[in-house]
Amino acid sequence: MEQRALLAWTVFSSLLVLAETIDQKPEIYSLHVDCKVTSRFAHTVITSRIVNQANESREATFEVELPKTAFITNFSMSIDGEVYPGIIKEKAAAQNEYDTAVSQGQSAGLVKITDRKLEQFHVSVSIAAASKVTFELTYEELLKRQLGKYELLIKVRPKQLVKHFQIDVHIFEPQGIRFLETDSTFMTNELTEALTKVQNETKAHILFKPTVDQQKKNSELDETLLNGDFVVRYDVKREATAGDIQIVNGYFVHYFAPQEMPVFPKNIIFVIDRSGSMAGRKIDQTMDALLKILQDLRPEDHFNFITFNNKVMEWKSSLLPATEENVASAAALVQTLTARGGTDISGALLAAVGVLEKAEGLPERSVSMIVLLTDGQPTSGERNVEVIQENIQKAINGKYALFCLGFGFDVSYKFLEKMALSNGGIARRIYENADAALQLQGFYQEVATPILMQIEMQYPENSIQGLTKNDFKLFFEGSEIIVSGKISNELDLLPVEIKAQSHTSDLTLKEEANVKEKEQVFQNQKYVFGNFIERLWAYLTIQQLLEKAISVEEEDQKALEAQALDLSLRYSFVTPLTSMVVTKPSDQQQKELANKPTEADNEKPSSFPAGGTYRMMNGSPAVSRFRGIIRPQPLVDEHPQLLLQLPRQNERICLNIDKTTQSSVHLLSDPEQGLTVTGKLGNGVNHFVQFDIDYVNPPVQIHVYTHAILISHNNKNNWLSWMKSASSTIQGLSVSVEEERSVTVSLPDTVTVQISLVRFPDDFLGLYFLNTDRFSDKVSGVLGQFYSKAQFGDNSSNQRAVERLLRVSGSEHRVSRLYKKDYRLESASDPVSCWSIDLTP
């Protein structure tokens, strides 16, 4: 008995050791974020040191979320003393190098946009037992002043306890620091003790250095609290002059942000999409935001509403003053908004221009603007986006500013962005999160207080080279104008003259900077990194060239992009025109390709390149917006429409349905399971873009779209977003969403439904069933018949066979062996072999 007990304990102990060995992941023993902000320009270095304490090789992962506005400038991996640097190249050259690597069986990493502020750099490498790897990523960004403050955002998510964790933020602002604050979404009383802040007139040092115990959620569990945003906000002191000029090594930067000036009255028309796709949460959030925006209108403002679907409706025939009575009347209108019908963007915008054109009795000095909010493509009226852009630009003719807000990911952001930039405004994507209403209000607050218009920043023409944009249509309170350039050697004094229109008068402001005195300010400052103003100039120039290229003709676009490419390569920036190639250790034979996604990459079918989630599927690159590395663009037909495993047969079927007959397809019904599944094929995309899952008991309907998931039960709706992991349970029925990846629906003793989200090149959905042995013999439908009535006509076990005969529901089909991408997987494995069949419902 004792021997048996001893033997059992020995086996159990061995299993424990084995389990520990299997589960033992590489340990991040040091993570350091070192950020130096010098005169708004931030230079951040993130260093992660990882050790593999297992007795066999393990995959070490480096995953960093960085601001969308940042440019990566350097990346390297150090393994056992060997350094593997990232090399920045022109995008086509990098792509060719990557393509060659792929043809030799190598793989790529990922880069994707993760939310409205961040993109994710993600790379992994296999390291041997007892080995260490050091990852180091450097990026730079120019902090933008919004609503009176600069914001430095550091995403903290180590996913484990880290022995040596440290964030250092050094700030040097020669103008003087007016206020400084830190904020965090994960801070506790214990973690607050690990935060220190030292500040004087022009400098500040923020240190966050929690111990392992301080990082723990509780003393019993080795789970980390560090998961969220670490934010530093500040502003600088300003004098009532023509701004502040700073000079280093022959390059200057001029900051101009006047304060305490009268606000222009606004003549504003809100053009609101109320088409069918806005139904539900989006129209509710839009109403919430508009009600609050109405309260923020100033008495001297004039306003109107135009709502549209396939019909355009003007609330009033003219602009009304924002009196208490008119605002209340508008609020009543807003609360009656309902969503249905098509999307006539062109008609709505032309109507808005018409209202402004015939407006009378407006303040002599005022700012007229149109704010468009839409969530879709033009489907009614004029549908050609180029014609719409041309007609709107001709109608506006430089007289009004057009701001375009794209709600969600069904819009063509590129279309909205070009239209806004061509008409003196900006575009912004509103992300379909719980805070969408706050995003809308936040945007309005940015443009609610124009205090200058027609601003010209003038410098001596023959003494300045490479001057960045120096004329601006509008200036809003709380923002900042930044101009930079290179000073010729013989210039001792740099004069500047600013001309602008305020609400009360025309302004002329003058300033003169002594070049040598200004150069002395930055001498021997430990906070200064290299020629930071020169790099700031390059960063700003690249951004402005790329922005200008959006709204010009193709020939001019190529010339502007050529200039931006030259600067990107010269200053080692990963921009939309360049890529970083990282070669892994030679024994792994892999290359990584890091591209810079843009917001326009966050597109749906008609306007991809995507920005949402490129991902690696079965060894072929599918894109993931900024996980550190974008890859080549796979053809969408590399994925089958439907994938299934035949019950009791080790055979995989790839099923494609002829969409010419109908877009909605009855896929599966099983009366004994109480389950029905239908699917909808997309317009312009030969894949499913919607699945509807109906359960009898409990009576629940689940509608899975590419933008969100809707759960309906007892006339109540619950929306789940793809943007974050979440779950919902109704009477034992579980709906679980894995962020940007899949949704799984399960009920005890029934089959499990799994739907994968694929983001590139066209957003679509992939359906799969688990526990298929639970289907009854009564299962039917285009897909369901395969689970009860499919049988190969031969018993061939020849793995090299390329054709076979498949009998399904009394019909015979000649099927071919093809290699397809498996939408269920995100790993970089090889394409899967399947028997391909085309069906007509």
C-alpha positions in Angstrom: 0.0 0.0 0.0 2.8 2.4 1.0 4.7 1.5 -2.2 1.7 2.2 -4.3 1.1 5.5 -2.5 4.8 6.4 -3.0 4.6 5.5 -6.7 1.4 7.6 -7.1 3.1 10.5 -5.4 6.2 10.1 -7.6 4.0 10.1 -10.8 2.0 13.1 -9.5 5.2 15.0 -8.7 6.6 14.2 -12.2 3.4 15.4 -13.8 3.6 18.6 -11.7 7.2 19.2 -12.9 6.1 18.4 -16.5 3.2 20.8 -16.2 5.4 23.5 -14.8 7.9 22.9 -17.6 5.2 23.1 -20.3 3.6 26.2 -18.8 6.9 28.0 -18.1 6.9 31.1 -20.3 9.8 33.4 -20.8 10.1 36.0 -18.0 10.3 39.7 -18.6 12.8 40.6 -15.9 13.3 44.2 -16.9 11.1 46.7 -18.7 12.2 50.3 -19.0 10.3 53.2 -20.8 12.6 56.2 -21.1 11.0 59.3 -22.6 12.6 62.7 -23.2 10.4 65.5 -24.2 12.2 68.6 -25.4 10.1 71.5 -26.5 7.1 69.3 -27.3 9.2 66.8 -29.3 9.1 63.4 -27.6 11.8 60.7 -28.0 10.9 57.4 -26.4 13.0 54.3 -26.0 11.3 51.1 -24.7 13.7 48.3 -23.6 12.5 44.8 -22.6 14.8 42.1 -21.3 13.5 38.6 -21.3 15.0 35.3 -20.0 13.9 31.8 -20.9 14.3 29.7 -17.7 12.8 26.6 -19.3 15.0 23.7 -20.3 14.0 24.0 -23.9 13.5 26.8 -26.4 10.6 29.2 -26.0 8.9 32.0 -28.0 9.7 35.4 -26.5 7.3 38.2 -27.5 7.8 42.0 -27.5 4.5 43.8 -27.8 4.3 47.6 -27.5 1.4 50.0 -28.1 2.6 53.4 -29.3 0.8 56.6 -30.3 -0.5 56.7 -33.9 1.1 60.0 -34.4 4.6 58.6 -33.6 7.2 57.4 -36.2 9.3 54.4 -35.3 12.9 55.3 -35.8 14.8 52.2 -34.5 14.3 48.6 -33.4 16.8 45.9 -32.5 16.9 42.4 -30.9 20.0 41.3 -29.0 20.3 37.5 -28.4 23.3 36.0 -26.8 25.5 39.0 -27.7 24.3 39.1 -31.3 22.4 42.2 -32.4 19.7 42.0 -35.1 18.8 45.6 -36.1 15.9 46.8 -38.1 16.8 48.4 -41.4 14.5 51.1 -42.8 14.0 51.0 -46.6 11.7 52.4 -49.3 8.5 50.4 -49.0 8.8 48.6 -52.4 12.4 47.6 -51.8 11.5 46.2 -48.4 8.5 44.4 -49.8 10.7 42.7 -52.4 13.1 41.6 -49.8 10.2 40.3 -47.7 8.6 38.5 -50.7 11.9 36.7 -51.4 12.0 35.6 -47.8 8.4 34.4 -47.9 9.1 32.4 -51.0 11.8 30.6 -49.1 9.4 29.7 -46.3 10.1 32.6 -43.9 7.4 34.5 -42.2 6.5 38.1 -41.1 5.4 39.9 -38.0 2.5 42.2 -37.4 1.6 45.8 -37.0 -2.0 47.1 -36.5 -4.0 50.0 -35.3 -5.6 49.0 -31.9 -7.8 52.0 -31.2 -8.3 55.7 -32.0 -5.0 56.7 -30.4 -2.7 53.7 -30.5 -1.1 51.2 -32.8 0.7 48.0 -31.8 4.1 46.8 -32.6 4.4 43.1 -32.1 7.4 40.8 -32.8 8.4 37.4 -31.4 11.5 35.3 -31.6 12.5 31.8 -30.4 15.2 31.7 -27.8 17.1 28.8 -26.5 16.9 27.4 -23.0 18.6 29.6 -20.4 19.1 32.3 -23.0 18.2 36.0 -22.9 16.9 38.5 -25.4 16.8 42.3 -25.3 14.3 44.1 -27.4 14.7 47.9 -27.9 12.2 50.1 -29.8 12.6 53.8 -30.4 9.9 56.2 -31.6 9.4 60.0 -31.9 6.4 62.2 -32.0 5.5 65.9 -31.9 3.0 66.4 -29.1 -0.1 68.2 -30.3 -1.7 70.9 -28.1 -5.5 70.2 -27.8 -7.9 72.1 -25.5 -5.0 73.9 -23.8 -2.7 71.0 -23.0 -0.2 68.5 -24.4 -0.6 64.8 -23.7 2.0 62.1 -23.6 0.4 58.7 -23.6 2.3 55.5 -22.5 0.5 52.3 -22.8 1.4 49.9 -19.9 0.6 46.2 -20.4 3.5 43.8 -19.5 1.0 40.9 -18.9 3.2 39.6 -16.1 5.0 40.8 -13.0 8.3 42.5 -13.8 11.2 42.5 -11.4 12.7 45.7 -12.7 9.9 48.0 -14.1 10.5 51.7 -14.6 9.0 54.6 -16.5 11.1 57.8 -16.8 9.7 60.9 -18.3 12.0 64.0 -18.6 10.5 67.2 -19.8 12.4 70.4 -20.8 10.4 73.4 -21.9 12.4 76.6 -22.2 9.2 78.7 -22.1 8.5 77.4 -18.6 6.1 74.7 -17.5 2.7 76.2 -16.5 1.2 73.1 -15.1 2.0 69.4 -15.0 -0.2 66.4 -14.1 -0.1 62.6 -14.3 -3.0 60.3 -14.7 -3.4 56.5 -15.0 -6.2 54.0 -15.5 -4.7 51.4 -13.2 -3.3 53.4 -10.3 -3.9 52.3 -6.7 -2.9 53.7 -3.4 0.1 51.3 -3.3 1.1 52.1 -6.8 0.9 55.9 -6.1 3.8 55.4 -3.6 5.9 54.3 -6.6 5.3 57.5 -8.4 7.5 60.6 -7.9 7.5 63.9 -9.6 10.3 66.6 -9.5 9.7 69.9 -11.2 11.3 73.4 -11.5 10.6 76.3 -13.8 11.6 74.7 -17.1 12.2 71.0 -16.3 10.4 68.0 -14.8 11.2 64.4 -14.1 8.4 61.8 -13.5 9.5 58.4 -12.3 7.2 55.4 -11.9 9.1 52.5 -10.4 6.8 49.9 -8.6 8.1 46.9 -6.8 6.9 43.4 -7.6 4.6 43.5 -4.6 3.2 46.8 -5.6 2.4 45.5 -9.0 0.3 42.5 -7.7 -3.5 42.6 -7.8 -3.3 40.8 -4.4 -0.7 39.0 -2.4 -2.1 35.6 -3.2 -2.0 35.8 -7.0 0.9 36.6 -9.4 -1.3 38.8 -11.5 -0.3 42.4 -12.4 -2.2 45.6 -11.9 -0.2 47.3 -14.7 -2.7 47.2 -17.5 -3.8 50.5 -19.0 -2.8 54.1 -19.8 -0.1 56.1 -18.1 -0.6 59.8 -19.1 1.4 62.9 -18.6 -0.4 66.2 -19.4 1.2 69.7 -19.3 1.2 73.1 -20.8 3.8 75.9 -21.1 3.9 79.5 -20.1 3.2 82.0 -22.8 3.6 85.8 -23.1 1.4 88.0 -25.2 3.8 88.2 -28.1 4.2 86.6 -31.6 5.0 83.3 -30.0 8.2 81.6 -29.1 11.2 80.8 -31.4 13.7 78.1 -30.5 16.9 77.4 -32.5 19.4 74.5 -32.5 22.2 73.9 -35.0 20.7 76.1 -37.7 17.1 74.8 -37.5 14.3 76.8 -35.9 10.9 76.0 -34.6 8.3 78.7 -34.0 5.3 78.1 -31.6 2.3 80.4 -31.7 -0.7 80.0 -29.5 -2.4 83.3 -28.6 -4.6 83.4 -25.6 -7.5 85.5 -24.2 -8.7 86.7 -27.5 -12.4 87.2 -28.5 -14.1 84.2 -30.1 -15.6 84.4 -33.6 -19.3 83.8 -33.8 -19.9 80.5 -35.7 -22.3 79.8 -38.4 -22.5 76.0 -38.2 -24.6 73.4 -40.0 -24.7 69.9 -38.6 -25.2 67.4 -41.4 -26.3 64.1 -39.8 -26.6 60.7 -41.4 -29.8 58.9 -40.4 -29.6 56.0 -42.9 -30.4 52.4 -41.9 -26.8 51.6 -40.9 -27.0 54.2 -38.2 -29.8 52.3 -36.4 -29.3 51.3 -32.8 -26.4 52.4 -30.7 -24.9 54.8 -33.2 -28.0 57.0 -33.6 -28.5 56.9 -29.8 -24.9 58.1 -29.2 -25.2 60.7 -31.9 -28.4 62.0 -30.3 -26.6 62.1 -26.8 -23.7 64.1 -28.3 -25.8 66.5 -30.3 -27.9 67.3 -27.2 -24.8 68.3 -25.3 -23.3 70.2 -28.2 -26.5 72.2 -28.5 -26.0 73.3 -24.9 -22.4 74.5 -25.8 -23.5 76.8 -28.6 -22.8 80.5 -27.8 -25.7 83.0 -28.0 -23.9 84.8 -30.9 -23.7 81.6 -32.9 -26.1 80.7 -35.7 -26.9 77.0 -36.5 -29.0 74.6 -38.5 -29.5 70.8 -38.9 -29.7 68.8 -42.1 -30.5 65.1 -41.7 -30.3 62.7 -44.5 -30.8 59.1 -45.7 -31.8 58.7 -49.3 -33.8 61.9 -48.7 -32.3 65.2 -47.5 -34.3 67.1 -44.8 -33.5 70.7 -43.7 -34.7 71.4 -40.2 -35.1 75.1 -41.0 -34.8 76.9 -44.3 -32.2 79.3 -42.9 -29.6 79.6 -40.1 -31.1 80.5 -36.7 -29.4 82.3 -33.8 -28.6 80.0 -30.9 -31.2 81.5 -28.5 -32.6 79.4 -25.7 -35.8 78.9 -27.5 -34.2 77.8 -30.8 -31.8 75.4 -29.0 -34.7 73.8 -27.2 -36.6 73.4 -30.5 -33.5 71.8 -32.1 -33.1 69.4 -29.1 -36.7 68.3 -29.6 -35.8 67.5 -33.2 -32.7 65.6 -32.3 -34.7 63.3 -29.9 -36.9 62.2 -32.8 -34.1 61.0 -35.1 -34.7 57.6 -36.5 -32.4 55.6 -38.8 -33.6 54.0 -42.1 -33.0 54.2 -45.8 -29.9 55.0 -48.0 -27.1 57.5 -47.8 -27.2 60.6 -50.0 -24.0 62.4 -48.8 -23.7 64.6 -51.9 -27.3 65.9 -51.7 -26.9 66.7 -48.0 -23.7 68.6 -48.3 -24.9 70.6 -51.3 -28.0 71.5 -49.3 -25.8 72.7 -46.4 -23.7 74.9 -48.8 -27.0 76.3 -50.2 -28.2 77.3 -46.7 -24.9 79.1 -46.0 -25.0 80.8 -49.5 -28.4 82.4 -48.9 -27.9 83.2 -45.2 -28.7 86.8 -44.2 -28.1 88.9 -41.2 -25.0 87.0 -40.0 -22.3 88.8 -38.0 -19.9 90.6 -40.4 -16.8 88.8 -38.9 -17.8 85.2 -38.3 -16.7 81.7 -39.2 -18.9 79.4 -41.3 -18.5 75.7 -41.1 -20.2 72.4 -42.0 -19.8 69.3 -39.8 -20.7 66.1 -41.5 -21.3 62.9 -39.6 -21.8 59.7 -41.6 -21.2 56.0 -41.1 -21.3 54.7 -44.6 -20.6 55.0 -48.3 -22.8 57.1 -50.6 -25.6 54.8 -51.8 -28.2 57.3 -52.9 -28.0 60.3 -55.2 -24.5 60.9 -56.6 -22.4 57.8 -55.7 -19.1 58.5 -57.5 -16.9 59.8 -54.7 -14.6 61.7 -57.1 -17.6 63.5 -58.6 -18.9 64.3 -55.0 -15.5 65.6 -54.0 -15.2 67.8 -57.1 -18.8 69.2 -56.8 -18.5 70.0 -53.0 -15.1 71.7 -53.5 -16.6 73.8 -56.4 -19.7 74.7 -54.3 -17.7 75.6 -51.1 -15.1 77.5 -53.2 -12.9 78.2 -50.2 -15.6 80.2 -48.3 -16.5 77.6 -45.6 -14.6 74.9 -43.6 -15.8 71.3 -43.9 -15.2 68.9 -41.1 -16.0 65.2 -41.8 -16.6 62.7 -39.0 -16.6 59.0 -40.1 -18.5 56.8 -37.6 -17.1 53.3 -37.5 -15.4 51.3 -40.2 -18.0 51.1 -43.0 -17.1 54.6 -44.2 -14.5 55.4 -46.8 -12.2 57.4 -44.6 -10.0 58.3 -47.6 -13.0 59.9 -49.3 -13.9 61.9 -46.2 -10.3 62.9 -45.5 -9.8 64.2 -49.0 -13.1 66.1 -49.0 -12.3 67.8 -45.6 -8.7 68.7 -46.4 -9.7 70.1 -49.8 -12.1 72.4 -48.0 -10.1 73.8 -45.1 -11.1 71.3 -42.5 -10.1 67.9 -41.0 -11.4 64.4 -40.9 -11.8 62.3 -37.8 -12.9 58.7 -37.3 -15.3 58.1 -34.5 -14.7 54.7 -33.0 -17.7 52.5 -32.2 -16.9 52.3 -28.5 -19.0 53.1 -25.4 -17.5 56.6 -25.4 -18.5 57.5 -29.0 -20.7 60.3 -27.7 -17.7 61.7 -25.8 -15.6 61.5 -28.9 -18.1 63.5 -30.8 -18.3 66.1 -28.1 -14.5 66.2 -27.8 -14.2 67.0 -31.5 -16.8 69.8 -31.3 -14.9 71.3 -28.3 -11.8 71.5 -30.5 -13.5 73.5 -33.2 -16.0 75.4 -31.0 -13.8 78.4 -30.3 -12.2 79.9 -33.4 -10.2 83.0 -32.4 -8.1 83.8 -35.6 -8.6 83.3 -39.3 -6.4 83.8 -42.4 -3.2 83.5 -40.4 0.1 84.1 -42.3 3.5 83.5 -40.6 6.1 85.4 -42.6 9.9 84.9 -42.5 12.7 86.4 -44.6 12.4 84.6 -47.9 16.1 84.4 -48.9 17.3 83.3 -45.4 15.0 80.3 -44.7 15.0 76.9 -46.5 12.5 74.1 -46.3 9.9 76.2 -44.5 7.0 74.1 -43.3 3.3 75.2 -43.8 3.1 78.9 -42.8 -0.5 79.9 -43.7 -3.5 78.7 -41.8 -7.2 79.2 -42.5 -8.4 79.0 -38.9 -6.9 78.9 -35.4 -8.9 77.5 -32.5 -8.4 78.4 -28.8 -6.4 75.8 -27.0 -4.4 74.6 -30.0 -1.1 75.7 -31.4 0.5 76.7 -34.7 4.0 75.2 -35.3 6.3 76.4 -38.2 9.9 75.1 -38.7 12.7 75.6 -41.2 16.4 75.9 -41.7 18.2 79.2 -41.2 21.0 80.3 -43.6 24.5 80.6 -42.0 24.8 84.4 -42.4 21.6 85.3 -40.5 22.2 86.8 -37.0 18.6 87.9 -36.3 15.5 86.0 -37.3 12.5 88.3 -37.8 9.0 87.0 -38.0 5.7 88.8 -38.8 2.3 87.3 -38.2 -0.8 88.7 -40.0 -4.2 87.5 -39.0 -7.9 88.5 -38.6 -9.4 88.4 -35.2 -13.1 89.0 -34.3 -12.5 92.7 -33.7 -9.7 93.7 -36.0 -6.8 92.8 -38.3 -3.7 91.9 -36.4 0.0 92.3 -37.2 2.4 90.8 -34.7 6.2 91.0 -34.9 9.0 89.2 -33.2 12.8 89.0 -33.6 15.0 86.2 -32.4 18.8 86.5 -31.8 20.1 83.3 -33.4 23.2 82.9 -31.1 21.3 83.6 -27.9 18.6 81.1 -28.8 21.2 78.5 -29.6 22.7 78.9 -26.1 19.4 77.8 -24.4 19.9 74.2 -25.3 23.6 73.9 -24.7 24.6 71.1 -22.3 21.1 70.1 -21.5 20.9 66.4 -20.6 17.3 66.4 -21.6 18.1 67.3 -25.2 18.6 64.4 -27.7 20.8 65.2 -30.7 19.6 67.7 -33.3 16.0 67.5 -32.0 14.7 70.6 -33.9 16.1 69.3 -37.1 14.3 66.0 -36.5 11.2 67.9 -35.4 11.4 69.8 -38.8 11.7 66.5 -40.7 8.8 64.9 -38.8 6.5 68.0 -39.4 7.5 68.3 -43.0 6.8 64.6 -43.7 3.4 64.8 -42.1 2.4 67.9 -44.0 3.7 66.5 -47.4 1.6 63.4 -46.9 -1.4 65.4 -45.8 -1.1 67.7 -48.8 -0.7 64.7 -51.2 -4.2 63.5 -50.2 -6.0 66.4 -51.9 -3.9 67.0 -55.1 -3.8 65.5 -58.5 -1.9 62.2 -59.1 1.2 63.9 -60.7 1.6 66.4 -57.8 0.9 63.6 -55.4 3.9 61.6 -56.6 6.2 64.6 -56.4 5.1 65.3 -52.8 5.5 61.6 -51.8 8.9 61.5 -53.3 10.0 64.4 -51.1 8.5 62.7 -48.0 10.2 59.4 -48.9 13.6 61.1 -49.2 13.2 62.7 -45.7 11.8 59.4 -44.2 14.9 57.6 -45.4 17.3 60.4 -44.5 16.0 60.6 -40.9 15.2 56.9 -40.4 11.4 57.3 -39.9 9.0 54.4 -40.5 6.3 56.3 -42.4 3.5 55.2 -44.8 6.2 55.3 -47.5 8.9 53.2 -45.8 9.2 49.9 -44.1 11.5 48.4 -41.5 13.0 45.0 -42.3 14.1 42.9 -39.2 16.0 39.7 -39.9 15.8 37.1 -37.1 18.6 34.7 -36.1 19.8 32.7 -39.2 18.7 29.4 -37.7 15.1 30.7 -37.7 15.3 32.1 -41.2 12.6 34.7 -40.7 12.2 38.3 -41.6 9.8 40.9 -40.2 8.3 43.7 -42.2 7.1 46.8 -40.3 4.9 49.3 -42.2 3.2 52.5 -40.9 -0.6 52.2 -41.2 -2.7 55.3 -41.7 -6.3 56.0 -40.5 -7.4 55.6 -44.1 -6.0 52.0 -43.9 -8.9 51.3 -41.5 -11.1 50.7 -44.4 -13.8 48.3 -45.5 -14.2 46.7 -48.9 -14.1 49.6 -51.3 -11.3 51.5 -49.7 -8.8 49.1 -48.3 -5.6 48.9 -47.6 -6.9 48.2 -44.2 -6.1 49.7 -40.9 -7.9 47.5 -38.5 -6.5 44.2 -38.2 -4.1 42.7 -40.6 -3.1 39.3 -39.3 -1.0 36.3 -40.2 -3.1 33.4 -41.3 -1.5 30.1 -42.0 1.8 31.5 -43.1 0.4 34.0 -45.5 0.3 37.5 -44.5 -3.1 38.9 -43.9 -2.7 42.3 -42.5 -3.0 43.5 -38.9 -2.9 47.2 -38.7 0.0 48.0 -36.5 1.2 45.3 -34.5 4.6 46.3 -35.5 4.6 44.9 -38.9 2.4 44.9 -41.9 2.8 42.2 -44.5 2.0 41.5 -48.1 -1.6 41.6 -49.0 -3.2 38.1 -49.5 -5.8 37.6 -52.2 -9.2 37.3 -50.5 -10.0 34.1 -52.5 -7.3 32.4 -50.5 -9.9 32.0 -47.8 -12.9 29.7 -48.5 -16.3 31.1 -47.8 -17.1 28.2 -45.4 -14.9 25.5 -43.8 -16.0 22.3 -42.2 -14.7 18.9 -41.0 -16.8 16.0 -42.2 -18.1 14.0 -39.1 -16.2 10.8 -38.5 -14.0 11.4 -41.5 -10.6 13.0 -41.4 -11.6 15.2 -44.4 -11.8 19.0 -44.6 -14.3 20.7 -47.0 -13.9 24.2 -48.4 -17.3 25.4 -49.5 -18.0 28.3 -51.9 -21.6 29.4 -52.7 -22.6 31.1 -55.9 -23.7 34.5 -54.8 -25.4 35.5 -58.1 -28.6 33.7 -57.0 -29.1 35.4 -53.7 -27.2 37.2 -51.0 -28.9 35.6 -48.0 -28.2 31.9 -47.6 -30.0 29.4 -45.3 -27.0 27.5 -44.0 -28.2 25.2 -41.3 -31.2 24.1 -39.3 -31.4 21.3 -36.7 -34.9 21.1 -35.0 -33.6 18.7 -32.3 -30.8 21.2 -31.5 -33.2 24.1 -31.7 -30.7 25.9 -33.9 -30.9 27.8 -37.2 -28.0 29.7 -38.9 -28.3 32.0 -42.0 -25.6 34.0 -43.6 -25.4 37.1 -45.9 -22.8 37.5 -48.6 -21.4 40.9 -49.0 -21.7 43.4 -51.9 -18.4 43.6 -53.7 -16.8 40.9 -51.4 -17.3 37.2 -52.2 -17.5 36.3 -48.5 -20.0 36.3 -45.7 -20.3 39.6 -43.9 -23.2 38.7 -41.6 -24.4 35.5 -39.8 -27.7 35.2 -37.9 -27.9 32.5 -35.2 -31.4 31.7 -33.9 -31.9 29.5 -30.8 -35.4 28.1 -29.8 -34.5 27.6 -26.1 -33.6 30.1 -24.8 -35.2 32.3 -27.5 -32.2 34.3 -28.4 -31.0 35.7 -31.8 -27.4 36.6 -32.3 -26.5 38.8 -35.3 -22.8 38.8 -36.1 -21.6 41.7 -38.3 -18.1 42.7 -39.3 -18.4 45.8 -37.1 -20.2 44.4 -34.0 -22.3 41.7 -32.5 -26.0 42.2 -31.6 -27.7 39.8 -29.1 -31.5 40.0 -29.0 -33.6 38.4 -26.2 -37.1 39.3 -25.1 -37.2 42.5 -27.2 -33.9 43.7 -25.6 -30.8 44.4 -27.5 -27.2 44.1 -26.3 -24.3 45.2 -28.5 -20.8 43.7 -28.2 -17.8 45.3 -29.9 -15.0 43.6 -31.8 -12.7 46.1 -30.3 -12.4 44.4 -26.9 -12.9 40.9 -25.4 -16.3 40.5 -23.7 -18.9 37.9 -22.9 -22.6 37.6 -22.2 -24.7 34.7 -20.8 -28.5 34.2 -21.1 -30.0 31.2 -19.5 -27.0 29.1 -20.0 -26.3 30.4 -23.6 -22.8 31.9 -23.6 -21.6 34.4 -26.2 -17.9 35.2 -25.9 -15.9 37.7 -28.0 -12.2 37.5 -28.4 -10.9 41.0 -29.3 -10.6 41.4 -33.1 -10.5 37.7 -33.5 -13.6 35.5 -33.0 -17.0 35.1 -31.3 -18.0 31.8 -29.8 -21.6 30.8 -29.0 -22.2 27.7 -26.9 -25.0 26.0 -25.0 -24.8 22.8 -23.0 -25.3 19.6 -25.0 -25.5 21.5 -28.3 -23.0 22.2 -31.0 -20.7 25.2 -30.5 -20.8 28.0 -33.2 -17.6 29.9 -33.8 -17.3 32.9 -36.1 -13.9 34.3 -37.1 -13.3 38.0 -38.1 -10.9 38.6 -40.9 -9.9 42.1 -41.6 -7.9 42.1 -44.9 -8.2 42.9 -47.7 -12.0 43.0 -47.3 -13.6 42.6 -43.9 -15.5 39.3 -43.7 -16.6 36.5 -41.4 -15.8 32.8 -41.3 -18.2 30.2 -39.8 -17.2 27.0 -38.1 -18.9 24.4 -35.8 -17.4 22.4 -32.9 -18.8 19.3 -31.3 -20.5 18.4 -34.6 -21.2 14.8 -33.4 -24.2 16.5 -31.5 -26.0 17.3 -34.8 -29.0 15.1 -35.3 -29.9 13.2 -38.5 -32.4 15.9 -39.2 -29.8 18.7 -39.7 -30.3 20.4 -43.1 -29.4 23.5 -45.1 -26.6 24.3 -47.6 -24.0 23.7 -44.9 -26.0 21.4 -42.6 -26.5 18.7 -45.2 -22.7 17.9 -45.1 -23.1 16.9 -41.4 -25.6 14.2 -42.2 -25.7 13.3 -45.8 -22.1 13.7 -47.2 -20.0 10.7 -48.2 -17.1 10.3 -50.5 -17.8 7.9 -53.5 -14.5 6.2 -53.0 -12.6 5.0 -50.0 -9.3 6.3 -51.4 -6.7 7.0 -48.8 -4.3 8.4 -51.3 -3.0 11.6 -49.8 -1.8 12.7 -53.2 -5.2 12.4 -54.9 -6.2 15.8 -56.5 -9.8 14.9 -57.4 -12.6 12.8 -55.7 -16.3 12.2 -56.0 -18.5 13.5 -53.1 -22.1 12.5 -52.7 -24.3 15.0 -50.8 -28.1 14.7 -50.4 -28.4 12.5 -53.5 -26.2 14.7 -55.7 -22.7 13.9 -56.9 -19.9 16.5 -57.0 -16.4 16.3 -58.4 -14.2 18.0 -55.8 -10.6 19.1 -56.1 -7.9 19.3 -53.5 -6.8 22.9 -53.0 -4.7 24.7 -50.4 -6.6 27.4 -48.6 -6.1 29.8 -45.7 -7.8 28.8 -42.5 -9.8 31.7 -41.1 -10.0 30.0 -37.7 -6.3 30.5 -37.1 -4.1 33.5 -36.5 -0.8 31.5 -36.4 1.8 31.5 -39.1 1.3 27.9 -40.1 1.1 26.5 -43.6 -2.1 26.7 -45.6 -4.5 23.8 -45.0 -5.4 21.2 -47.6 -9.2 20.8 -48.3 -11.6 19.4 -50.8 -13.1 22.4 -52.6 -16.7 22.4 -53.8 -18.9 25.1 -55.4 -22.6 25.1 -54.7 -25.7 26.9 -55.9 -28.3 27.2 -53.1 
